[in-house]
Structure formats: structure tokens, C-alpha cells
Amino acid sequence: METIANNRCFEGEQLRLAHRAESLGCDMHFSLYLPPGARAGNVPLLYWLSGLTCTDENFVQKAGAQRYAAEHGVAIVAPDTSPRGDEVADDPEGAWDFGLGAGFYVNATEAPWSRHYRMYDYISEELPALLARHFPVDTERASIFGHSMGGHGALVIALRNPAHYQSVSAFAPIVAPTRCPWGEKALGHYLGPDREAWKNYDTCELIRAGALQLPMLVDQGEADNFLEEQLKTELLEATCADTGYEATIRRQPGYDHSYFFISSFIGSHIAFHARELEKSVSDD
Ligand SMILES: N[C@@H](CCC(=O)N[C@@H](CSC=O)C(=O)NCC(=O)O)C(=O)O
């Protein structure tokens, strides 16, 4: 593990690290914010999953999350969005919605993608173990959130591993990748033509299949250009209504898909997770 950058931020530390990722078979970067409280002992951990075209740096530079993480005493890890390196396969036409920067948080089963594209294992297994070994974070007190493709990743990973996360939230998530062009392209290539296999990576399908209840918050901008064709928030609203799954889904008038939207509500998401993480301590 190599520390590439360390900047003081709201009395805590904004770190950027490089390491060898065994699950992905390549070198990776991730960013980690440690609040000032981490100097005194282990702090709860939030995982942030970014969207298409992002690296680990978009969130830490644009969301304005550090102020709130420092206030609530939580660490935030922001991993990259796909395996990286010259040896990693990419979209043959260099499209931005598939391949590098677009791992969709799945374990690919189809060649050539299956060699490196194992972001589901990286986020849900390798990264927690690595962080617990090297940093003052309590990976038993963790929550997960993300944006767009990363909102999809956060929802799917939390719904499939409810014992590992106290809460989940998302900004403008792709809620039904089996039913939108971005998702159909990615899942078709990464997982092959069997659409049954795709359902393991679809939030609406997981809820319909009986996923356990977790505290869930979703914010969706109503002026988001991707809402109608790709994000389809109405499918999550219908799924929750049909199944009785309790989620707070807020439609925010005038907001688009950008980090201006995320930075407007990031404080509210971090406060939501901090409350749930605090409850988990009182429940012990
Ligand atoms: N390059 C694209 C726009 C891509 C885009 O909007 N990416 C979003 C995530 S979209 C879903 O996963 C993003 O977070 N971008 C990074 C940023 O810093 O804003 C285009 O040209 O339309």
C-alpha cells in the first residue's frame, strides 16, 4: 500500500492510496477521508460508489462531504469505478458507458471481462478487509451510498449483504439495470445473454425476491436528463409500493444529474447514515 497524497481537511485527513487488488488482478487507487476522531480510535465507515466515467477523485473533489464526515465522526472510502491498467479490456469503441470507468459493480462471468472485472467482490470483500487491516475504521459499523451507476452498486451490494451495512442511500441510482440501455449493455457483456443471471444485480428484482429491510434513502433530481431512459425511479417506487419495502424516495425539483445536485444533499445523506450507525451502537 502506498500513500500518494495526504491533505489535512476539516481537521481530519484526505488520503489517496495505491495498492494491488487481488480480486481485480490489477493495481488500484482509492481515496479515504479520516475524520479528526480517527486519531482517538476506530470510527464508523461509509463506502461511496461513484458513477460512470469517475475515478476515486470525483467525489472527494466535488461532493463537499468532508465537512459532514468530520462533524459526524465517520470515515468515507471512495474506490475507483472499474479495474484499471493497460492490460484491462475496454469497450472496443472507447464508449464511456462500458468498460474502463464503468464496472457496474458486478463480477463478470464472460471473457474477456471476467479476468479483471470483479468489482462486486472488490467492494464487498477485499476493500473492507484491507481497510480493517490498515486504518482506524470499524468495518463492522458500515453503511454504503453512491451515485447513478454507483447508486445501483450501493443498493445491490447492501441488499445482497444486509448484515454488513447498517443503511444504504443513493443519488439518482439506476434502479433497474435489466430494463435500461446502460444496464442492458453492461450486464449483457459482463454476464452474457442469460437474463436470469442479471437479476442478481438489479435493485427492483432483489426487492421483489424478498431482500431484507434496510434503512434506505434515495434522492432523485427531477431535471435529470437520464431519469426517463436510464434511471427509471418510478420502477423503484412501484416495487416498494407493491412489496411493502420501506424506502424514503425524494424527488427534488430542478436538480440535474451532476455533483451540484449531490453536494446539495450530501449532508443529509451523511446525517442519515450517522443516525443509523449510532443506533447500531445503542442496539449492541
Ligand atoms: N461523459 C458523459 C457524462 C457522464 C456522467 O454524467 N457521469 C456521471 C455519472 S453518470 C452514471 O453513472 C458522473 O458522475 N460524472 C463525473 C462528474 O464529475 O460529474 C457525457 O458526456 O454525457
The ligand as an SDF file (V2000), in Angstrom:
LIG
                    3D

 22 21  0  0  0  0  0  0  0  0999 V2000
  -19.4440   11.9430  -20.1570 N   0  0  0  0  0  0  0  0  0  0  0  0
  -20.8610   11.8750  -20.1680 C   0  0  0  0  0  0  0  0  0  0  0  0
  -21.4440   12.1560  -18.8080 C   0  0  0  0  0  0  0  0  0  0  0  0
  -21.0820   11.1070  -17.8150 C   0  0  0  0  0  0  0  0  0  0  0  0
  -21.6850   11.4050  -16.4740 C   0  0  0  0  0  0  0  0  0  0  0  0
  -22.6150   12.1850  -16.3380 O   0  0  0  0  0  0  0  0  0  0  0  0
  -21.1650   10.7430  -15.4650 N   0  0  0  0  0  0  0  0  0  0  0  0
  -21.6920   10.9390  -14.1550 C   0  0  0  0  0  0  0  0  0  0  0  0
  -22.2030    9.6260  -13.6580 C   0  0  0  0  0  0  0  0  0  0  0  0
  -23.4500    9.0110  -14.7580 S   0  0  0  0  0  0  0  0  0  0  0  0
  -23.9270    7.4980  -14.1500 C   0  0  0  0  0  0  0  0  0  0  0  0
  -23.2880    6.6750  -13.6340 O   0  0  0  0  0  0  0  0  0  0  0  0
  -20.5950   11.4950  -13.2730 C   0  0  0  0  0  0  0  0  0  0  0  0
  -20.6190   11.3170  -12.0660 O   0  0  0  0  0  0  0  0  0  0  0  0
  -19.6420   12.1900  -13.8830 N   0  0  0  0  0  0  0  0  0  0  0  0
  -18.4750   12.7030  -13.2060 C   0  0  0  0  0  0  0  0  0  0  0  0
  -18.5470   14.1190  -12.7380 C   0  0  0  0  0  0  0  0  0  0  0  0
  -17.5550   14.5410  -12.0760 O   0  0  0  0  0  0  0  0  0  0  0  0
  -19.5470   14.8090  -12.9600 O   0  0  0  0  0  0  0  0  0  0  0  0
  -21.4330   12.8390  -21.1470 C   0  0  0  0  0  0  0  0  0  0  0  0
  -20.6300   13.4460  -21.8090 O   0  0  0  0  0  0  0  0  0  0  0  0
  -22.6690   12.9370  -21.2310 O   0  0  0  0  0  0  0  0  0  0  0  0
  1  2  1  0
  2  3  1  0
  2 20  1  0
  3  4  1  0
  4  5  1  0
  5  6  2  0
  5  7  1  0
  7  8  1  0
  8  9  1  0
  8 13  1  0
  9 10  1  0
 10 11  1  0
 11 12  2  0
 13 14  2  0
 13 15  1  0
 15 16  1  0
 16 17  1  0
 17 18  2  0
 17 19  1  0
 20 21  2  0
 20 22  1  0
M  END
$$$$
